[in-house]
Amino acid sequence: MYKYLLILVGGIAVMLAGVCWLLSSGDDAAMRIHHTPVAYLDLEDYEKDDVPPFAYNIYRASFTDWQVGEWAWRFDVPAGSEAQLKEWCADIKGKELQTVLSKGLFHIEAPEWWARPADAQLIWSCEKVPQPLSVMVWFSPSQNRVWIRYGKW
């Protein structure tokens, strides 16, 4: 008798925990847009993986909602460092994207620093593995400026 009562109470507890988890999972949407640049050394350790160490004047924005995320970066690089930038991009492990998903941002209201000049070229696009994370990198040789969009769907 006690065995069945414990099973019933345990089942109800699991159901209540599941309902609470489902109700709270949609409330985690967060968007952060930084309107002032930072130096590479001022980034959090986990953010330093998203930009090369020779980047400066770094702007960032992010959108996260449970298992969906989008991260936008814009930064400057020293003149003549395009080859070094492409080497850094090649270290991003992943398979090449077959199609470019979008030139804009999906979830982030694009701040003014996201605007790219006409000479900005897509120099890298891939789907990072093992997680499904798309990476797109644009470079403007006239401004020595880089835009990166990471997206997780």
RASULJO-V141065 format. One record per backbone hydrogen bond with DSSP energy under -0.5 kcal/mol. CO is the residue of the C=O (numbers start at 1). NH is the residue of the N-H. E is the energy in kcal/mol with one decimal. If there is no record, write none. Layout:
co = [CO & CO]
nh = [NH & NH]
e = [E & E]
This chain:
co = [1 & 2 & 3 & 4 & 5 & 6 & 7 & 8 & 9 & 10 & 11 & 12 & 13 & 14 & 15 & 16 & 17 & 18 & 19 & 20 & 21 & 22 & 24 & 25 & 26 & 30 & 32 & 32 & 33 & 38 & 39 & 40 & 44 & 44 & 46 & 47 & 52 & 55 & 56 & 58 & 59 & 60 & 61 & 62 & 63 & 64 & 65 & 65 & 68 & 69 & 70 & 71 & 72 & 73 & 74 & 75 & 76 & 78 & 81 & 82 & 83 & 84 & 85 & 86 & 87 & 88 & 89 & 91 & 93 & 95 & 99 & 108 & 111 & 112 & 117 & 121 & 121 & 124 & 125 & 126 & 126 & 127 & 128 & 131 & 132 & 133 & 134 & 135 & 136 & 137 & 137 & 138 & 139 & 139 & 140 & 140 & 144 & 145 & 146 & 147 & 148 & 149 & 150 & 151 & 152]
nh = [5 & 6 & 7 & 8 & 9 & 10 & 11 & 12 & 13 & 14 & 15 & 16 & 17 & 18 & 19 & 20 & 21 & 22 & 23 & 24 & 25 & 26 & 27 & 28 & 29 & 64 & 34 & 62 & 35 & 58 & 42 & 43 & 47 & 48 & 49 & 50 & 55 & 40 & 76 & 38 & 74 & 34 & 72 & 32 & 70 & 30 & 67 & 68 & 65 & 152 & 63 & 150 & 61 & 148 & 59 & 146 & 56 & 81 & 85 & 86 & 87 & 88 & 89 & 90 & 91 & 91 & 92 & 93 & 129 & 127 & 101 & 110 & 114 & 115 & 120 & 123 & 139 & 137 & 97 & 128 & 135 & 95 & 133 & 133 & 153 & 128 & 151 & 126 & 149 & 123 & 124 & 147 & 121 & 141 & 144 & 145 & 77 & 140 & 75 & 138 & 73 & 136 & 71 & 134 & 69]
e = [-1.9 & -2.6 & -1.9 & -2.3 & -2.6 & -2.6 & -2.5 & -2.2 & -2.2 & -2.2 & -2.2 & -2.5 & -2.3 & -2.3 & -2.3 & -2.4 & -2.2 & -2.4 & -2.3 & -1.8 & -1.4 & -0.5 & -1.2 & -0.6 & -0.6 & -2.6 & -0.5 & -2.9 & -0.5 & -2.5 & -1.2 & -1.5 & -0.7 & -1.3 & -0.5 & -1.8 & -1.8 & -0.5 & -2.9 & -2.0 & -2.0 & -2.6 & -2.7 & -2.8 & -2.6 & -2.9 & -0.7 & -2.1 & -2.8 & -3.4 & -2.6 & -2.9 & -2.2 & -2.3 & -3.5 & -3.1 & -2.1 & -1.4 & -2.4 & -2.4 & -2.1 & -2.1 & -2.4 & -2.1 & -0.9 & -0.7 & -1.9 & -0.9 & -1.1 & -3.2 & -0.6 & -0.8 & -1.9 & -1.2 & -1.7 & -0.7 & -2.3 & -2.9 & -0.9 & -0.6 & -3.1 & -1.9 & -1.1 & -1.7 & -0.6 & -3.6 & -2.2 & -2.2 & -2.4 & -2.7 & -1.4 & -2.0 & -2.7 & -0.6 & -1.5 & -1.4 & -2.6 & -2.7 & -2.2 & -3.0 & -2.5 & -1.9 & -2.6 & -2.9 & -2.7]
